[in-house]
Amino acid sequence: MTQALIVIDMQRGFDDAVWGPSTNPECEANVSALIEAWPGRGPIVVVRHDSRSEASPLHPDAAGNALVDPVAAVEPDLFIMKNVNSAFYGDRDLHAWLGERGIEELVICGIQTNMCVETTARMAGNLGYDVVVALDATRTFDLTADVAGLGTVTRSAAELMATTALDLQAGGFARIATTAELVAG
């Protein structure tokens, strides 16, 4: 089975303080390890979030829109720019591109675990792909929001990562793996 590595939103703007506390400082090193181990396994797809908000560190005119160095150094087989959560809704039709190449298995990593990574993994699972999320090659940020009927809800980045892993695996959308497992095998 041919695999594709999907690297989502590994951008400098996620180091901006606007996002708040984060977890998993090993994310970038783990993404780099996956990229280094990938030759011969299949294509690499790099996805970049181009925010429509001019105030966002991920806006195309902002310095934070740039990819982090290990990802910027990659010559991807496909580069996608998007402004929504799913990599399947970008400037290229990811589903069609994968289908043309007979790719049935996706390994997904990147930022944010509970946003673009989870949304892409759920959609991929619904489209019939065999999906693996390298959880330790993702990271996210603490969240707080006022939610109707619940009041103010706060979750730490670590809680959000654990919830994403549980939702994806228990829900049948994806398997959760470590970078070490994926590099080894």
GUFI-965024 format. One line per field, with one value per atom (N, C-alpha, C): atom name; residue in one letter; z, y, x. Coordinates in pm, 1 decimal. Layout:
N
atom = [CA ...];
rest = [A ...];
up = [Z ...];
north = [Y ...];
east = [X ...];
***
This chain:
185
atom = [N CA C N CA C N CA C N CA C N CA C N CA C N CA C N CA C N CA C N CA C N CA C N CA C N CA C N CA C N CA C N CA C N CA C N CA C N CA C N CA C N CA C N CA C N CA C N CA C N CA C N CA C N CA C N CA C N CA C N CA C N CA C N CA C N CA C N CA C N CA C N CA C N CA C N CA C N CA C N CA C N CA C N CA C N CA C N CA C N CA C N CA C N CA C N CA C N CA C N CA C N CA C N CA C N CA C N CA C N CA C N CA C N CA C N CA C N CA C N CA C N CA C N CA C N CA C N CA C N CA C N CA C N CA C N CA C N CA C N CA C N CA C N CA C N CA C N CA C N CA C N CA C N CA C N CA C N CA C N CA C N CA C N CA C N CA C N CA C N CA C N CA C N CA C N CA C N CA C N CA C N CA C N CA C N CA C N CA C N CA C N CA C N CA C N CA C N CA C N CA C N CA C N CA C N CA C N CA C N CA C N CA C N CA C N CA C N CA C N CA C N CA C N CA C N CA C N CA C N CA C N CA C N CA C N CA C N CA C N CA C N CA C N CA C N CA C N CA C N CA C N CA C N CA C N CA C N CA C N CA C N CA C N CA C N CA C N CA C N CA C N CA C N CA C N CA C N CA C N CA C N CA C N CA C N CA C N CA C N CA C N CA C N CA C N CA C N CA C N CA C N CA C N CA C N CA C N CA C N CA C N CA C N CA C N CA C N CA C N CA C N CA C N CA C N CA C N CA C N CA C N CA C N CA C N CA C N CA C N CA C N CA C N CA C N CA C N CA C N CA C N CA C N CA C N CA C N CA C N CA C N CA C N CA C N CA C N CA C N CA C];
rest = [M M M T T T Q Q Q A A A L L L I I I V V V I I I D D D M M M Q Q Q R R R G G G F F F D D D D D D A A A V V V W W W G G G P P P S S S T T T N N N P P P E E E C C C E E E A A A N N N V V V S S S A A A L L L I I I E E E A A A W W W P P P G G G R R R G G G P P P I I I V V V V V V V V V R R R H H H D D D S S S R R R S S S E E E A A A S S S P P P L L L H H H P P P D D D A A A A A A G G G N N N A A A L L L V V V D D D P P P V V V A A A A A A V V V E E E P P P D D D L L L F F F I I I M M M K K K N N N V V V N N N S S S A A A F F F Y Y Y G G G D D D R R R D D D L L L H H H A A A W W W L L L G G G E E E R R R G G G I I I E E E E E E L L L V V V I I I C C C G G G I I I Q Q Q T T T N N N M M M C C C V V V E E E T T T T T T A A A R R R M M M A A A G G G N N N L L L G G G Y Y Y D D D V V V V V V V V V A A A L L L D D D A A A T T T R R R T T T F F F D D D L L L T T T A A A D D D V V V A A A G G G L L L G G G T T T V V V T T T R R R S S S A A A A A A E E E L L L M M M A A A T T T T T T A A A L L L D D D L L L Q Q Q A A A G G G G G G F F F A A A R R R I I I A A A T T T T T T A A A E E E L L L V V V A A A G G G];
up = [0.0 0.0 0.0 -84.1 -91.2 14.4 84.8 189.3 141.9 199.1 181.6 320.0 335.6 458.3 437.6 522.5 514.4 630.1 599.7 699.4 700.2 810.8 816.2 898.0 833.9 899.3 994.0 956.3 1037.0 1005.4 1066.3 1034.3 1154.9 1127.3 1231.2 1315.1 1257.7 1329.0 1450.9 1459.5 1576.5 1697.2 1679.1 1793.8 1855.3 1794.3 1843.7 1975.1 2066.9 2198.8 2189.9 2079.6 2065.0 2086.2 2059.4 2070.4 2213.8 2302.9 2442.6 2466.9 2587.4 2624.2 2529.6 2500.2 2409.5 2482.2 2413.8 2465.5 2357.2 2394.0 2303.7 2228.2 2299.8 2232.5 2135.8 2139.7 2049.2 1911.8 1891.6 1765.9 1644.0 1639.4 1521.2 1494.7 1599.2 1582.4 1531.8 1580.6 1536.2 1391.7 1353.8 1213.3 1125.3 1168.1 1094.0 1080.6 1187.5 1183.2 1083.6 1080.1 982.2 839.5 816.3 682.3 642.0 733.3 703.2 675.0 741.2 723.7 603.7 541.4 442.8 303.0 254.7 117.1 90.5 -20.7 -59.4 -10.9 77.0 129.8 51.9 -13.1 -86.0 -86.8 -139.6 -152.5 -19.0 -19.0 93.8 46.2 123.5 96.7 208.4 171.6 268.6 254.2 368.0 372.3 451.7 399.7 469.9 486.8 608.0 635.5 603.2 511.7 475.6 532.3 652.7 719.4 639.7 640.2 575.4 664.1 793.6 888.2 879.7 849.3 838.5 971.5 1082.2 1214.6 1254.9 1180.4 1215.4 1182.2 1270.5 1236.8 1118.5 1076.4 963.9 833.5 837.0 714.0 612.9 484.4 384.1 385.6 431.6 437.5 565.8 660.7 789.4 782.1 856.0 861.1 914.7 1002.9 1062.3 965.9 847.4 747.0 694.4 711.4 660.2 731.2 656.9 713.2 801.2 903.6 987.4 900.5 939.3 855.2 805.1 891.8 839.8 732.3 739.7 639.8 517.1 538.9 426.5 337.2 394.2 318.3 230.3 248.9 175.0 35.5 -61.5 -195.0 -198.2 -160.0 -150.8 -288.1 -286.8 -408.6 -440.2 -335.3 -350.5 -240.7 -276.8 -181.1 -188.4 -71.6 -65.5 23.6 -23.0 58.8 89.1 216.0 256.4 351.9 372.0 471.6 560.9 562.9 649.6 722.8 803.8 885.0 807.4 706.7 637.5 519.5 511.6 396.7 268.4 281.7 163.9 97.2 161.8 104.3 84.6 -5.2 -34.4 -179.8 -223.7 -361.6 -460.0 -408.3 -491.3 -434.6 -517.4 -474.0 -422.3 -290.8 -230.6 -256.2 -241.2 -260.2 -403.0 -501.8 -641.5 -665.2 -610.8 -629.3 -571.8 -451.3 -388.3 -468.1 -513.6 -591.2 -721.1 -789.6 -915.2 -894.1 -772.6 -743.2 -669.6 -647.7 -579.9 -433.5 -371.4 -231.3 -142.3 -53.5 34.3 181.5 216.5 357.3 375.5 476.0 507.0 646.6 660.4 790.5 805.4 910.9 929.2 1052.1 1037.3 1148.0 1129.6 1234.0 1220.6 1332.0 1300.6 1396.8 1343.7 1419.0 1556.8 1567.9 1670.7 1690.8 1679.6 1756.4 1768.5 1667.1 1578.3 1476.4 1338.1 1269.0 1130.5 1117.8 1212.7 1206.5 1225.4 1330.3 1356.9 1244.4 1195.1 1088.5 962.0 926.8 809.0 829.3 947.8 976.3 972.4 1030.2 1028.0 884.5 806.1 668.4 588.4 609.3 539.3 574.9 702.8 745.3 679.3 671.5 607.1 457.8 397.3 254.1 225.1 330.6 311.9 320.5 356.1 370.0 501.3 501.0 622.5 681.1 794.4 848.8 977.0 983.9 1104.4 1142.3 1268.2 1317.6 1410.0 1376.4 1460.6 1569.9 1678.9 1781.5 1837.8 1857.8 1913.6 1809.4 1687.3 1583.2 1555.3 1659.6 1654.6 1782.4 1781.1 1903.6 1890.4 2006.6 2008.7 2126.0 2158.4 2256.2 2349.7 2469.8 2563.5 2498.4 2534.8 2482.0 2595.3 2582.2 2672.0 2586.9 2610.4 2537.4 2621.9 2602.7 2662.4 2568.1 2621.2 2540.9 2596.2 2509.0 2551.0 2624.9 2739.4 2817.5 2906.0 2884.0 2962.9 3039.5 3001.7 3065.2 3005.5 3085.9 3040.5 3049.8 2937.9 2930.8 2899.7 2977.6 2957.4 2948.6 2851.6 2837.5 2809.2 2873.5 2847.7 2714.5 2660.2 2535.2 2549.2 2662.8 2685.1 2686.9 2751.1 2751.9 2611.0 2533.4 2396.7 2309.2 2326.9 2249.9 2285.4 2414.5 2457.8 2405.5 2408.4 2359.4 2209.3 2135.8 1991.9 1963.5 2034.5 2014.7 2042.7 2152.2 2187.9 2082.0 2042.7 1943.5 1810.7 1764.5 1635.0 1637.5 1741.8 1745.1 1783.2 1889.2 1931.8 1830.3 1760.4 1659.3 1526.4 1513.6 1390.9 1276.9 1305.1 1199.9 1167.6 1271.8 1253.8 1365.7 1339.6 1444.8 1494.8 1620.4 1679.3 1690.7 1650.2 1657.0 1703.2 1742.9 1778.0 1657.0 1660.3 1554.7 1548.9 1663.6 1666.9 1599.2 1623.8 1560.1 1408.2 1364.4 1220.9 1150.9 1216.6 1158.4 1146.7 1248.1 1248.4 1145.5 1110.0 1031.4 919.3];
north = [-118.2 0.0 124.2 217.4 340.5 438.5 495.0 592.9 733.1 830.5 970.8 1030.3 1112.3 1188.7 1326.0 1360.8 1490.3 1575.3 1682.9 1772.6 1900.3 1922.6 2029.3 2149.7 2264.8 2395.7 2410.1 2357.2 2372.5 2509.2 2612.3 2750.3 2825.0 2920.4 2999.5 3079.2 3116.1 3195.1 3125.8 2993.8 2922.4 2938.2 3003.6 3036.7 3170.9 3239.3 3368.5 3350.9 3442.2 3436.4 3444.7 3491.1 3505.6 3372.8 3260.9 3129.9 3081.6 3135.0 3092.3 2971.7 2913.9 2798.7 2680.5 2613.3 2499.6 2376.1 2267.4 2142.6 2078.1 1975.2 1894.0 1974.0 2022.9 2095.5 2007.8 1875.9 1784.9 1776.1 1842.7 1832.4 1855.4 1966.6 1999.7 1894.8 1849.3 1746.5 1616.3 1581.7 1459.0 1469.2 1586.2 1605.9 1592.4 1652.0 1642.4 1496.7 1418.7 1276.7 1199.6 1229.6 1163.5 1198.0 1325.4 1369.1 1299.5 1291.6 1228.0 1078.8 1014.1 870.1 838.0 937.9 914.4 872.6 911.2 873.9 723.8 694.9 557.2 504.4 578.3 531.0 585.9 697.7 761.8 911.7 982.9 1127.3 1200.2 1321.0 1413.5 1528.6 1555.7 1667.4 1769.3 1891.7 1999.9 2094.4 2125.1 2210.6 2335.8 2451.8 2578.6 2651.1 2701.7 2777.8 2924.7 2977.7 3118.8 3186.1 3242.0 3304.3 3424.0 3440.0 3555.7 3679.6 3660.0 3771.5 3839.9 3969.4 4044.2 4052.7 4033.7 4039.7 3907.6 3802.2 3670.2 3657.0 3589.7 3559.9 3463.4 3403.7 3310.2 3374.4 3505.5 3575.8 3568.9 3556.3 3545.7 3659.9 3778.6 3891.1 3892.8 3805.7 3803.5 3710.8 3745.8 3662.3 3522.7 3513.0 3385.7 3288.5 3333.6 3243.8 3145.4 3177.7 3092.8 2958.3 2855.9 2722.1 2716.8 2631.7 2611.9 2548.8 2569.0 2530.7 2385.9 2284.5 2146.5 2119.3 2187.9 2168.1 2254.4 2375.4 2463.2 2402.2 2317.3 2254.9 2139.5 2095.7 1981.6 2024.8 1938.1 1954.7 1865.3 1919.8 1831.9 1785.5 1671.2 1622.0 1702.2 1757.5 1843.6 1947.7 2073.1 2182.5 2238.3 2247.7 2295.9 2418.5 2522.3 2638.5 2631.7 2656.6 2650.2 2764.8 2792.3 2892.5 2840.0 2709.0 2640.7 2528.9 2450.6 2348.4 2225.9 2182.7 2058.1 2079.3 1995.9 1998.6 1954.8 1894.5 1853.2 1970.4 2087.2 2208.2 2313.8 2287.8 2382.1 2419.9 2478.3 2524.6 2410.5 2290.8 2170.6 2068.4 1983.0 1879.4 1761.3 1758.5 1654.4 1515.3 1499.3 1368.3 1317.1 1402.1 1361.4 1329.2 1411.5 1391.2 1256.6 1226.2 1098.3 982.0 996.6 891.6 861.7 965.4 947.1 865.0 867.4 797.7 666.2 630.4 504.6 502.8 618.4 627.4 600.0 502.2 460.0 484.4 508.1 528.2 664.7 737.3 869.6 869.2 927.3 955.5 1106.3 1152.3 1294.7 1345.0 1462.5 1529.0 1679.7 1756.0 1901.1 1972.1 2092.4 2182.7 2224.4 2240.8 2211.8 2076.2 2002.4 1866.4 1859.1 1942.7 1936.1 2022.3 2082.9 2167.0 2107.4 2155.3 2113.4 1967.7 1918.2 1777.3 1688.4 1714.8 1632.3 1642.3 1762.9 1779.2 1704.3 1714.8 1644.6 1493.2 1446.0 1302.0 1249.9 1322.5 1279.3 1271.1 1374.7 1376.0 1263.3 1241.8 1132.4 998.1 977.2 854.1 836.7 945.2 939.3 912.3 954.5 931.1 791.5 714.5 575.7 550.0 650.0 628.9 556.4 481.9 423.8 534.3 588.8 709.2 676.9 728.5 720.2 862.4 898.1 1028.8 1006.3 1071.8 1068.1 1172.7 1132.2 1227.6 1308.3 1245.7 1319.8 1408.3 1408.5 1499.8 1603.1 1631.1 1736.8 1819.4 1935.2 2013.1 2106.7 2155.5 2247.8 2343.1 2415.7 2523.7 2514.7 2568.1 2575.6 2651.5 2614.6 2682.1 2719.7 2835.9 2880.3 2949.0 2914.6 2978.4 2974.0 3073.5 3071.3 2992.4 2884.3 2793.1 2791.0 2814.9 2817.2 2688.9 2702.4 2588.4 2528.8 2564.9 2510.0 2616.0 2740.8 2847.5 2854.4 2900.2 2909.5 2771.9 2726.2 2595.5 2617.3 2553.5 2563.0 2422.4 2402.8 2275.9 2307.4 2231.1 2247.7 2183.7 2222.9 2163.5 2012.6 1967.9 1823.6 1751.7 1812.1 1751.9 1746.2 1851.8 1854.9 1750.0 1730.9 1627.4 1489.0 1464.0 1333.7 1310.9 1414.9 1402.6 1376.4 1445.5 1421.4 1277.3 1228.9 1090.4 993.1 1015.2 929.6 935.4 1056.5 1072.5 1006.0 1027.6 971.9 820.3 765.8 620.9 548.6 591.6 525.0 544.4 656.6 684.9 617.0 549.2 477.2 563.8 688.8 777.1 751.1 717.6 703.6 618.8 564.4 501.6 605.2 596.1 686.0 609.6 673.4 611.4 714.5 666.3 755.0 769.2 873.5 895.0 776.9 731.2 618.8 495.2 465.1 349.6 368.2 486.8 511.7 513.5 569.3 572.1 430.0 346.6 208.4 120.9 158.3 60.0 92.6];
east = [84.9 0.0 89.2 59.0 136.4 88.5 184.5 154.7 190.6 123.4 162.0 178.3 279.7 299.5 238.5 143.4 75.8 126.3 197.9 256.3 173.7 102.3 2.7 49.8 50.6 62.7 181.7 293.9 415.0 475.6 416.3 448.7 503.8 590.5 655.6 556.2 445.3 344.9 287.3 300.0 249.6 340.9 454.7 540.0 500.2 403.9 356.8 280.9 300.5 235.2 83.4 29.7 -115.5 -188.7 -121.9 -185.3 -194.6 -111.4 -114.1 -26.3 -40.6 43.5 23.4 135.2 135.1 187.4 185.8 240.1 324.7 395.7 475.5 581.6 682.6 790.7 870.6 851.9 922.0 856.7 746.1 671.0 759.6 829.3 908.0 1016.0 1084.3 1187.8 1126.2 1007.9 941.6 893.5 841.5 803.3 927.2 1037.3 1162.3 1207.3 1194.7 1232.4 1145.8 1017.3 929.4 971.5 999.7 1041.7 1171.1 1266.1 1394.6 1379.0 1283.6 1263.1 1174.3 1114.8 1010.5 1056.4 1172.5 1207.5 1188.6 1122.8 1096.2 962.2 896.5 767.4 649.5 669.5 560.9 579.3 481.1 493.6 480.1 533.6 517.5 430.3 326.1 236.0 257.1 287.2 303.4 184.8 123.6 5.4 39.2 -1.9 20.5 -112.2 -134.6 -256.8 -233.3 -310.6 -305.5 -430.1 -416.3 -531.1 -583.0 -712.6 -774.7 -768.0 -745.0 -738.5 -602.6 -604.4 -478.8 -405.2 -474.8 -412.2 -346.5 -372.0 -320.3 -171.9 -96.0 42.5 55.3 -56.6 -55.4 -104.0 -129.4 -170.4 -55.8 -86.1 20.0 122.1 82.9 176.2 258.6 229.0 298.4 420.0 523.8 644.4 612.4 513.0 475.2 410.7 376.4 318.4 422.7 550.0 657.7 660.5 699.0 713.5 838.4 835.3 953.7 1062.7 1187.7 1301.6 1300.1 1276.7 1281.3 1176.1 1064.5 958.7 985.6 1037.3 1069.7 1177.3 1261.8 1370.5 1322.9 1201.2 1146.2 1102.1 1127.4 1069.6 945.7 829.0 712.0 664.0 599.4 536.4 410.7 350.6 233.5 237.9 213.0 204.3 63.0 -1.8 -139.9 -146.2 -214.6 -246.3 -395.8 -429.3 -570.2 -599.7 -728.4 -768.2 -880.9 -896.4 -992.5 -917.9 -988.5 -923.5 -877.2 -948.9 -917.2 -823.0 -720.0 -629.7 -700.4 -817.8 -893.9 -966.0 -964.2 -1024.5 -917.1 -824.8 -717.9 -718.2 -607.3 -597.7 -573.9 -553.5 -544.6 -642.8 -694.9 -788.3 -707.6 -683.5 -600.9 -657.5 -787.2 -849.6 -826.5 -846.1 -825.1 -678.0 -588.6 -444.9 -401.3 -448.2 -415.3 -471.9 -595.6 -660.7 -588.4 -541.2 -467.9 -340.5 -286.9 -162.5 -184.7 -309.8 -341.2 -302.7 -297.1 -256.9 -377.2 -359.8 -469.2 -440.0 -313.6 -277.7 -213.1 -259.1 -206.1 -146.9 -29.4 30.2 25.6 -40.7 -65.4 8.2 71.2 138.5 124.0 157.8 157.0 84.0 37.7 -23.8 -160.9 -257.6 -284.9 -351.9 -315.5 -364.5 -516.2 -585.4 -730.9 -804.3 -733.9 -797.1 -770.4 -667.8 -644.0 -600.9 -520.9 -480.9 -603.4 -681.3 -799.5 -901.9 -928.2 -1026.6 -984.8 -857.8 -807.1 -815.2 -777.7 -782.4 -926.0 -1019.8 -1160.6 -1212.3 -1181.8 -1230.1 -1165.3 -1035.8 -967.2 -1028.8 -1057.8 -1122.7 -1258.1 -1334.3 -1465.3 -1454.8 -1344.2 -1323.2 -1268.5 -1240.8 -1198.5 -1049.4 -971.2 -827.3 -797.7 -689.0 -633.5 -544.7 -584.3 -520.9 -446.1 -323.7 -242.8 -204.8 -225.5 -182.2 -63.1 47.5 167.2 147.4 84.1 41.8 157.9 273.0 386.2 455.0 405.0 450.6 342.0 262.5 161.3 174.0 113.3 100.8 -17.7 -60.3 -172.8 -156.3 -261.3 -256.9 -376.9 -360.1 -471.5 -586.8 -709.9 -829.5 -923.2 -983.0 -1089.1 -1194.5 -1320.4 -1429.7 -1556.0 -1642.2 -1774.9 -1864.4 -1921.5 -2000.9 -2143.3 -2240.3 -2380.3 -2415.3 -2476.3 -2520.0 -2412.0 -2286.9 -2177.1 -2099.7 -2116.2 -2039.4 -1899.8 -1805.5 -1667.5 -1602.3 -1550.1 -1486.1 -1338.0 -1252.9 -1108.7 -1050.7 -963.3 -891.9 -745.8 -658.1 -515.3 -480.5 -366.9 -319.6 -303.1 -251.5 -233.7 -368.8 -469.7 -603.8 -661.5 -639.7 -691.5 -624.6 -493.4 -423.9 -476.5 -497.2 -547.9 -690.0 -771.8 -909.1 -910.8 -825.2 -816.4 -776.1 -674.7 -630.2 -744.5 -815.4 -928.0 -1037.5 -1076.9 -1183.3 -1147.7 -1025.4 -986.6 -979.5 -914.9 -897.1 -1026.2 -1092.4 -1216.2 -1328.4 -1324.0 -1425.7 -1400.4 -1286.9 -1256.4 -1206.5 -1169.8 -1120.0 -973.5 -894.7 -750.0 -692.5 -573.5 -494.7 -395.1 -361.3 -262.6 -131.6 -22.6 109.5 210.8 326.9 437.3 528.9 607.4 706.6 802.9 848.3 943.3 885.0 758.0 693.4 689.6 658.1 645.5 781.6 881.3 1016.3 1070.8 1042.4 1092.1 1022.2 899.4 833.3 748.9];
***
